[in-house]
Amino acid sequence: MGEPIIPIRPADDGDRAGVFELAPRLAEGVAPWRDQAEALLAGRRWLEESLDAAKTGDGAVLVAADADGIAGVITVRASTHFTGERDGYIGELVVARRAARRGIGRALVAAADEWARDHGLRNLTLHTGAFNTGARAFYADLGFAEEEVRLTRPISGPPES
């Protein structure tokens, strides 16, 4: 038996509420020293910005829907790497907890890959948190390789006034 066929389509205005319901999952795996409440707000903000940008032709927001609503969403746009190469960039990828492990994430990445190829791009890139171990394993399984490392440490001493 082959992979299940999961229909993926561009998001429309009627999908906004369902897309926003998935936003809290974007905060999973954020480093524990980061403001978790702000991480929750950021996920919604990112999705809203991506939906607005897609309306102007700056990228795409693609959804997988099932009988219960939006089961997953991915955003993709063109971006420029510091080398000058143009890549397809996945801004957000999230699957509803109720729909996890059904191939929806893979289908969404495949759709983003197709979008990037159709726009003449040769690489598909994304960022995820180091603490998001499930996502990192998922992306590695899809052939993504870690390319950059961001390092963080607290500032020593009391804050300046």
C-alpha positions as CSV (number, residue, x, y, z in Angstrom):
1,M,0.0,0.0,0.0
2,G,1.4,3.4,-1.0
3,E,1.4,6.8,0.7
4,P,-2.0,8.2,1.3
5,I,-3.1,11.0,-1.0
6,I,-3.4,14.2,1.0
7,P,-4.9,17.1,-1.0
8,I,-3.0,20.4,-0.5
9,R,-4.3,23.7,-1.7
10,P,-3.7,27.4,-1.4
11,A,-5.2,28.9,1.7
12,D,-8.2,31.2,1.2
13,D,-9.9,33.8,3.5
14,G,-12.2,31.1,4.9
15,D,-9.2,29.2,6.2
16,R,-7.8,32.0,8.4
17,A,-9.5,30.9,11.6
18,G,-8.4,27.3,11.2
19,V,-4.9,28.3,10.3
20,F,-4.7,30.5,13.4
21,E,-5.9,27.6,15.6
22,L,-2.6,25.9,14.8
23,A,-0.4,28.8,15.8
24,P,0.3,27.6,19.4
25,R,2.0,24.5,18.0
26,L,4.6,26.9,16.5
27,A,5.8,27.7,20.0
28,E,6.7,24.1,20.8
29,G,10.4,23.5,21.3
30,V,11.2,27.1,22.0
31,A,14.3,27.4,24.2
32,P,13.2,27.4,27.9
33,W,14.9,30.7,28.7
34,R,12.8,32.5,26.0
35,D,9.5,34.3,26.8
36,Q,7.0,31.4,26.2
37,A,4.0,33.8,26.1
38,E,5.7,35.9,23.4
39,A,6.5,32.8,21.5
40,L,2.8,31.9,21.4
41,L,2.0,35.4,20.1
42,A,4.8,35.3,17.5
43,G,3.4,32.1,15.9
44,R,0.1,33.8,15.2
45,R,1.8,37.0,14.0
46,W,4.0,35.0,11.6
47,L,1.0,33.2,10.1
48,E,-0.9,36.4,9.7
49,E,2.0,38.1,8.0
50,S,2.4,35.0,5.7
51,L,-1.3,35.0,4.8
52,D,-1.2,38.8,4.0
53,A,2.0,38.4,1.9
54,A,0.6,35.5,-0.1
55,K,-2.4,37.7,-1.1
56,T,0.1,40.1,-2.7
57,G,1.9,37.3,-4.5
58,D,4.9,37.2,-2.1
59,G,5.0,33.5,-1.4
60,A,2.3,31.0,-0.7
61,V,0.3,29.6,2.2
62,L,-0.7,26.0,1.6
63,V,-3.2,24.0,3.7
64,A,-4.3,20.4,4.1
65,A,-7.9,20.2,5.2
66,D,-9.9,17.2,6.5
67,A,-13.4,16.7,7.8
68,D,-12.5,18.5,11.0
69,G,-11.0,21.6,9.4
70,I,-7.4,22.7,8.7
71,A,-5.1,19.8,9.5
72,G,-1.9,21.5,8.5
73,V,-0.3,24.6,7.0
74,I,3.0,25.5,5.4
75,T,4.2,28.9,4.3
76,V,6.8,29.3,1.6
77,R,8.4,32.3,-0.2
78,A,11.6,33.1,-2.0
79,S,14.5,34.4,0.0
80,T,18.1,35.3,-0.7
81,H,20.9,33.5,1.1
82,F,23.9,35.6,2.0
83,T,25.7,34.0,-1.0
84,G,23.2,35.6,-3.3
85,E,21.5,32.3,-4.1
86,R,17.7,32.4,-4.2
87,D,16.1,29.7,-2.1
88,G,12.6,28.7,-1.2
89,Y,12.1,29.4,2.5
90,I,9.6,27.6,4.7
91,G,8.5,30.2,7.3
92,E,6.0,28.0,9.2
93,L,5.0,24.4,9.1
94,V,2.5,23.0,11.5
95,V,0.2,20.1,11.7
96,A,-2.8,19.8,14.0
97,R,-2.0,17.4,16.9
98,R,-5.2,15.4,16.0
99,A,-3.7,14.9,12.5
100,A,-0.1,14.1,13.4
101,R,1.7,11.1,11.9
102,R,-0.7,10.8,8.9
103,G,1.7,12.1,6.3
104,I,0.4,15.6,6.3
105,G,3.7,17.3,7.1
106,R,5.4,15.3,4.4
107,A,2.7,16.3,1.9
108,L,3.0,20.0,2.8
109,V,6.8,19.9,2.4
110,A,6.4,18.2,-1.0
111,A,4.0,21.0,-2.0
112,A,6.4,23.7,-0.8
113,D,9.2,21.9,-2.8
114,E,7.0,22.0,-5.9
115,W,6.2,25.7,-5.4
116,A,9.9,26.5,-5.1
117,R,10.8,24.4,-8.2
118,D,8.0,26.2,-10.1
119,H,9.6,29.5,-9.1
120,G,13.0,28.5,-10.4
121,L,14.5,28.0,-6.9
122,R,17.1,25.2,-6.2
123,N,17.1,24.8,-2.5
124,L,14.4,24.7,0.2
125,T,15.5,26.1,3.6
126,L,14.0,26.7,7.0
127,H,14.8,27.5,10.6
128,T,13.7,25.5,13.7
129,G,14.7,25.6,17.3
130,A,17.5,23.4,18.7
131,F,15.1,22.3,21.4
132,N,12.5,21.2,18.8
133,T,13.9,17.7,18.5
134,G,10.9,16.2,16.9
135,A,10.9,18.7,14.1
136,R,14.6,18.4,13.6
137,A,14.3,14.6,13.2
138,F,11.4,15.1,10.8
139,Y,13.4,17.5,8.7
140,A,16.5,15.3,8.7
141,D,14.3,12.3,7.6
142,L,13.2,14.5,4.6
143,G,16.8,15.2,3.6
144,F,17.3,18.6,5.2
145,A,20.9,19.2,6.5
146,E,21.9,21.6,9.2
147,E,23.7,24.4,7.6
148,E,24.0,27.2,10.2
149,V,24.2,27.2,14.0
150,R,22.9,30.1,16.1
151,L,24.6,30.5,19.5
152,T,23.1,32.3,22.5
153,R,24.3,33.0,26.0
154,P,23.1,35.3,28.8
155,I,24.7,38.6,29.3
156,S,26.9,38.5,32.4
157,G,26.4,41.0,35.2
158,P,23.4,43.2,36.0
159,P,21.6,45.1,33.2
160,E,22.8,48.6,32.6
161,S,20.4,51.4,33.6
